[in-house]
Amino acid sequence: MGLRDRLKNRIGRLFGAEPVKAEAAKPEPVKPEPVKAEAAKPEPVKPEPVKPEPVKPEPVKAEPVKQEPVKAEATKQEPAKPEPVEATADRTPALRSVPEAEAPGTGAIRSGVDAPARTSHLRPIFRTTEQAFRVSVRNPETDQTVTFPCEPGEYVLEAADRAGHELPSSCRNGGCLTCTGLLLEGSAEIMEDQYVLEPDHLARNFRLLCITAVTSDARFVSHQQEEI
């Protein structure tokens, strides 16, 4: 209650007047201050790491492969057809290449006329080529002549064996006179050391056919052992 109202009441009491009721002061409405709501910032949610469960591979059962048995067909070997033999102008059959099993120098020991062959004479296998020389050997006892090809470096005796002709021989390594022949035409050289022919024998064209190779077409006379 204010001062004025108190004075009025006191004067009213003096004069018997009713006291002035003080008006209740009306409280002024309180305006609520606007509350500024702070925007709540959402905290980022951290995703929990997901642990992948290990995948167990299922075992693969391999089915066994059945192999069919292979039937081996028997190969039929056709029989070898003999090569035709062409006759030359002098009615001497043309010589063919001798198969490897028949050719000399394969390492097998071959028998001579008078004694077994020695292994020291064995030579590489020769086959008839265009470089072969033509060799003729006449047997004075039968007056028969055989003609055969002789490759460069091939011994005359072995060339005759390869062609299927038999000439006198024994040691086949230049140690005897059994295969001695007389060179009538052409050129021929003794290819290995020998100790049975003297220089004068060589000068008279005697040759040991087991270790002699021709360097051209040549003609010989065999069975000359008694002439040395």
C-alpha positions in Angstrom: 0.0 0.0 0.0 1.3 3.5 -0.9 1.8 6.6 1.2 -1.3 8.3 -0.2 -3.5 5.4 0.7 -2.2 5.3 4.3 -2.8 9.1 4.7 -6.4 8.6 3.4 -7.1 5.8 5.9 -5.7 7.8 8.8 -7.9 10.8 7.9 -10.9 8.6 7.4 -10.4 7.1 10.8 -10.4 10.6 12.3 -13.7 11.4 10.6 -15.3 8.0 10.7 -14.9 7.3 7.1 -14.3 3.8 5.9 -10.8 3.0 5.2 -9.7 3.0 1.7 -8.9 -0.5 0.6 -5.9 -0.5 -1.2 -6.1 -2.0 -4.5 -4.1 -5.0 -4.9 -1.4 -4.2 -7.2 -1.8 -6.2 -10.2 1.4 -7.9 -11.0 2.5 -7.2 -14.4 2.6 -10.3 -16.4 6.0 -11.6 -16.8 6.9 -12.2 -20.3 8.8 -15.3 -20.6 12.0 -14.8 -22.4 12.1 -17.0 -25.4 14.4 -19.8 -24.7 16.7 -20.3 -27.6 16.9 -24.0 -28.0 20.3 -24.9 -29.1 20.1 -27.4 -31.9 21.4 -30.5 -30.5 24.1 -31.8 -32.7 23.7 -35.5 -33.2 26.8 -37.3 -32.4 27.9 -39.3 -35.3 27.2 -42.9 -34.8 30.3 -45.0 -35.3 29.3 -48.2 -37.0 30.7 -51.2 -35.3 33.0 -53.2 -37.5 31.3 -56.3 -38.7 33.6 -59.3 -38.5 33.0 -61.5 -41.5 32.5 -65.0 -40.6 35.0 -67.3 -42.4 33.4 -69.2 -45.1 34.4 -72.8 -45.0 34.7 -74.2 -48.5 32.9 -77.4 -49.0 35.3 -80.2 -50.1 34.8 -81.1 -53.7 34.7 -84.8 -54.3 36.5 -85.6 -57.5 35.0 -88.4 -59.3 37.6 -90.9 -60.6 38.0 -90.8 -64.3 37.6 -94.2 -65.8 40.2 -94.7 -68.5 39.2 -97.0 -71.3 41.9 -99.5 -72.1 43.6 -98.8 -75.3 43.7 -101.7 -77.6 47.0 -101.8 -79.4 46.6 -102.8 -83.0 49.3 -105.1 -84.2 51.3 -103.4 -86.9 51.7 -105.6 -89.9 55.0 -105.3 -91.5 54.9 -105.4 -95.2 57.5 -107.7 -96.7 60.4 -105.8 -98.3 60.3 -106.0 -102.0 63.6 -106.7 -103.6 64.9 -103.9 -105.8 65.1 -104.7 -109.5 68.6 -105.3 -110.8 69.4 -103.4 -114.0 71.8 -104.9 -116.4 74.7 -102.7 -117.7 76.2 -102.7 -121.2 78.8 -105.4 -120.3 76.0 -107.6 -118.8 77.3 -106.9 -115.3 74.3 -106.4 -112.9 74.2 -103.0 -111.4 75.1 -103.1 -107.7 72.6 -102.0 -105.2 73.1 -100.5 -101.8 73.6 -103.3 -99.2 71.3 -103.1 -96.1 73.0 -102.1 -92.9 72.7 -105.6 -91.5 74.7 -106.9 -94.5 77.2 -104.1 -94.7 80.7 -104.5 -93.3 82.1 -102.6 -90.4 79.1 -103.1 -88.0 81.4 -104.6 -85.3 80.6 -108.3 -86.0 83.5 -110.6 -86.8 83.3 -112.0 -90.3 85.1 -115.1 -91.4 87.6 -115.1 -94.2 88.7 -117.8 -96.5 91.6 -119.1 -94.6 91.2 -117.7 -91.0 88.8 -115.8 -88.8 88.7 -112.0 -89.4 90.5 -109.7 -87.0 88.7 -106.8 -85.5 91.4 -104.3 -86.5 90.2 -104.2 -90.1 86.7 -103.1 -89.3 85.7 -99.9 -91.1 82.6 -97.6 -91.0 79.6 -98.7 -93.0 79.7 -97.6 -96.6 76.8 -97.2 -98.9 77.0 -96.8 -102.7 76.9 -93.2 -103.8 77.5 -91.3 -107.0 81.2 -90.8 -105.9 81.9 -94.5 -106.0 84.6 -95.8 -108.3 84.2 -98.9 -110.5 86.6 -101.7 -109.6 87.1 -105.0 -111.5 89.0 -108.0 -110.2 89.9 -110.9 -112.4 90.6 -114.4 -111.0 93.4 -115.9 -113.1 92.6 -119.4 -112.0 89.0 -119.3 -113.3 89.3 -116.3 -115.7 86.2 -114.8 -114.1 85.9 -111.1 -113.5 83.7 -109.4 -110.8 82.9 -105.7 -110.9 81.6 -103.7 -108.0 81.5 -100.1 -106.7 84.1 -98.9 -104.2 83.6 -95.7 -102.2 86.4 -93.2 -101.6 88.3 -94.5 -98.6 86.7 -97.9 -98.7 89.0 -100.9 -98.9 88.8 -103.0 -102.0 88.3 -106.3 -100.1 85.4 -104.8 -98.0 83.8 -103.3 -101.1 83.8 -106.7 -102.7 82.3 -108.2 -99.5 79.6 -105.5 -99.5 78.7 -106.4 -103.1 78.6 -110.1 -102.4 81.8 -111.1 -104.0 84.4 -113.3 -102.3 88.0 -112.5 -102.8 91.0 -114.3 -101.2 91.7 -113.1 -97.7 93.1 -114.2 -94.3 94.2 -111.7 -91.7 92.5 -108.6 -93.2 94.9 -106.2 -91.5 97.9 -106.2 -93.9 99.8 -109.0 -92.1 99.9 -111.7 -94.8 100.0 -112.0 -98.6 96.7 -113.9 -99.1 94.8 -110.9 -100.5 97.7 -109.7 -102.7 96.4 -108.3 -106.0 98.2 -106.8 -109.1 97.0 -103.3 -110.2 96.6 -103.3 -113.9 94.8 -100.0 -114.5 93.9 -97.0 -112.3 95.4 -95.7 -109.1 95.2 -97.3 -105.6 96.9 -96.6 -102.3 97.7 -98.7 -99.3 96.1 -96.9 -96.4 97.6 -98.6 -93.4 101.1 -99.7 -92.2 102.1 -103.1 -93.6 105.3 -105.1 -93.4 105.0 -107.8 -96.0 105.4 -106.0 -99.3 108.9 -104.6 -100.2 109.4 -101.3 -102.0 110.1 -103.2 -105.2 106.8 -105.1 -104.9 105.0 -101.7 -104.6 106.8 -100.4 -107.6 105.6 -103.4 -109.6 102.0 -102.4 -108.5 101.3 -105.2 -106.1 98.7 -104.2 -103.5 97.2 -105.8 -100.4 93.5 -105.5 -101.2 92.5 -105.7 -97.5 94.0 -102.3 -96.8 94.0 -100.7 -100.2 91.6 -97.9 -101.3 91.3 -96.8 -104.9 91.3 -93.2 -106.0 89.9 -93.8 -109.5 88.3 -96.6 -111.5 90.7 -99.6 -111.3 91.3 -103.1 -112.5 93.1 -105.8 -110.5 94.2 -109.4 -110.8 93.8 -111.5 -107.7 95.6 -114.6 -106.4 99.1 -113.0 -106.6 100.5 -114.5 -103.5 102.8 -116.9 -105.4 104.2 -114.0 -107.5 105.7 -112.2 -104.5 
